[in-house]
Amino acid sequence: MSRIETKFKELLQNNSTAFVTFLMAGDPDLPTSSKILMELPNLGVDIIEIGMPFTDPMADGPAIQKAGQRALDSGATLEKVLNLVKKIRVEHEKTPIVLMGYYNPIYSMGVRKFLREAKKAGVDGLIVVDLPPEEDDELCLPAKKVGLDFIRLATPTTSPTRLPTVLKNTSGFIYYVSVAGITGSSNLNVEEVEREVTRIKRATHLPVCVGFGIKTPTDAKRVAEIADGVVVGSALVELIEKEKSMDDIKNYISSLASAVHSLD
């Protein structure tokens, strides 16, 4: 059983919801990024998503685009991202780690080498936003062969006829993008999210995690009541952009974690 599957099983037994955070590796620099990521499990984060910086992040909004650029400016590379995962894994053996980004850096490294090194580093899953299901032979199926979950995005525009294709080779969990558009979009509509989560769960046994537009503990708690996981990314990245203190960042993460896990 993978770390991701084990985590969701554990949370289900405790009648709890997963709190998932996204941060860009190397933002604002590699030492600070490492320090923040290392703290996440201690603050109540159940699954860590780590961004792989890329020069042309077409699906990301301004906050994450700028985070990726800061990371690249600080010298972040895919090899250094994997080294960062290794460091986290030494201290946090059981916390699932998912890499999120684009195919180009992986292709440049070489798919076989990337998958080998990612598995060795302790990566559990991949979210590659620019590889559609029609190209599963490129990365999805090879990743699954080495034991890495390949996590797909579903959106408000994923039609009933398209959904089975999206779900076909997906594993780990489904990432439901609650707002149509780029990362960092707002206007979270919880009622609409609930309808969509229900629709997706009718079609799969996989957990459904919801992200995009979740910024406050109130948002997080409301989504936690209807989904298997709550993902917060842009709001965290914006704190780093604003050069907030480590204490401010930790307090914010803790407040979100408490909201997600307090469903009684």
N, C-alpha and C positions, 0 to 999 in steps of 0.2 A: 504494500500500500504506500502510495507517495506521501510526501509531507503534506501536500495540499489536501489530499483526500483524508488523511489522518486528522488534520486540523478541523476540517468541516464536520467530520464525525464526532470529534471531541466537543465542538461547539453545540452541535445538535443534541448531544446527550445532556448538555448543561442548559439547554433551551436558550442559547445565546446566538448572537449574530457576529459575523466576522467584521473586524475593523481593519481596513486595508488602506495603506498610505502610499502615495507616489512621491518620489523625490528624484531629481536629476542627479546622476552620479557626477561628481566633480563641481557641483554648484554650492557655494561660490568659488570653492577651490577644493582640491582633493582631501587635504587634512580636515577641513571643516565638514565636508560632506561625509567623510568617514566617521567623524565624531557624532554627527546627528544620526546617521543610519544605525550606528552601533547602539544608540540609546532607545531606538523605537520599540523593541520588544519589552523593555523595562517600563515603557509608558503605556502599555496596553495594546500595542499594535499586533494584530494576529498574522497578517501577511504583508510582506514588504514588496512593493513594486519599485524597481529602480530603472530610471530612464537611461537609455544609451544615447548620448548626445550625437546629433547629426546636423549637417549644414543646411538641409532643406526639409524641415519638419512640417510638411504641408497640412497635417491634420491637427496641429497644435495652435492654440491661441497665443497672444502676445506674451503672456507671463511665462509659459513653458518654452516658447521660442527663445526668449531672452535668457532663460535658465540654461538652455542648451548652448547658447553662444558664450555665456560666462564660463561654462564648463570647458568648452573647446579652447577658449582663451587661456584657461588655467592649465591647459596641457592634457586634458582628459582624452583618452583613447579607449577603444574597445578592450584592448589588453589590460589597461588600468582599471576599467570597470570590472573585469573578471577578477583581478587581484583584490579589488575592494570586496567583492562577494566572498572571496576566500577568507579575508580578515573577519567579516561578519560571522561566517560559518564557524570559525574557531570558538567564538563566545556564545553563539546561539545555534545550537545543533538542530533544534526542532522547528524553528521558525521558517515557514515557506518563503522563498525568495523568487520573484518573477522579474524577468528583464522585459522592458517594454521599449519599443522603438521602431526602426525602419530596417528594411532588408539590405540596403546598400552597404552599410558597414560590415554586416555579416557576410555578404557576398564577397566583399573585398578581402576579408580574412580567409575566406574559403569555408564553405558550409561544413565539411567534415571536420576541419580543425576547430571551428567555432563550437560545434556540438560537443566534440571531445573535451575541449577546455572548459566549456560551460558546465558540463556534467562533473568534471573533476573539481571545479571550483565550488560546487554545491548549489548550482541553480536548479530550480524545480520546474519552472514553466516559462513560456515565452508568449508575449503579445507583440505581433509584428503587424502594424496597422495597414501596411500597403501591399500585403500579399492576400489576395482574395482566395476563396476555396478552390477556384478553378486552377490555382497554381500550387495545390497541396504537395505535389511531387517535389517542389523546390526545397521546402524546409519543413512543413508540417509533418509529413509522413516520416522523413528521416529523423526528426526530433523525437517523435513518439517511439521510434525503434530503439533509441538510446535511453528511453525512460524519462523524457521531458514532456510535460503537459503543454499542449498548444491551445491557447485560450483565444476565443473569438469574441469580436464585438457584435452586438445586436443593437439596433437603433430604432427610433420611432418610425423610420421609413422602411424597416425590414418587413417585407410583405409576408403573408401566410405561405405563399408559394416559394419564397426565397428562404424562409427560416429553416426548412429541413436541410438545405444545402449548407447553410452556415453551421448547423449543428453536427453535420455528418462526422467529421473527424475531430471535433472539439473535445477537449478533456480538461480536467481541473475544475473550471467553472466557466460560466458565461458572464461576460462583462456587458451589462446593459447600459448603454449611453443614454442618459435620461433626457438629454436636450439635443435636438438636431443642430449640428454645427461643430465648430472647433472647440477644443478644450478651453475651460474657463468660462463657457457660456453660462448664463444665469436663467432666471425665470423657471425655477424648479416647480413642476406641477405634480404634487404627490399623488393626486387621484389618478392622473394619467399614467404615472409610473406604476401604480398598483395594478391597473388594467393590463399594462404591457408585461409586467412580471408574471401575472397570472397566466397570460397567453403563452409566454415562453415556457413556464413550468409545466404546462399541459403537454409540451412537445419534448421534454427532456427530463432525465433524472438528475442532471447536474445542478449544483447550486447556482443561483443567479445573484451576482453582485451588481450594485448600481453605483454609477459615478457620474460626474459632470454636474455642476451647479450646486454642490453640497458644500456649504461654507460655515455654517453655525452648528452648535450642539443641537439646537432645535431641529434643524434640517436633518442632521444625522440620526437623531432619535426617531423622527417620523419615517424615514426611509428604512431604518433598522426594523421597524414593526412590520414591514411588508416584504423585505428582501432577505437573502441569506448573507449578504455582505454589503458594507457601505464603503465606498472608495472616495478618499479626499486627496486631491493633488494640487490643483492650481492655487487653492487658498494657502497651502503650506509653502509653495514655491514663492508666492507673493511676500510672505514674511521674510524669506531669505533676501529677496530683492530689496525690501525695505530695511535690510540690515538690522533686523530685530535681534535682541540678545538671545543666547541659548536658553535662558530661563523663560523668556517669552514664548519661544518656539515649543519648549517642553510643556509649559502650562497649557498652551493651546491644544497640543496633541492629547494631553491627558484629559482635557475637558471633552474632547470629541470621543475619546475612548470610553469615558464614563457614560456619556450619552448613549453610545451604541450598545453598551453592555448592560445598561440599566433598563430592562424592559418589564420589570415587575410592577 
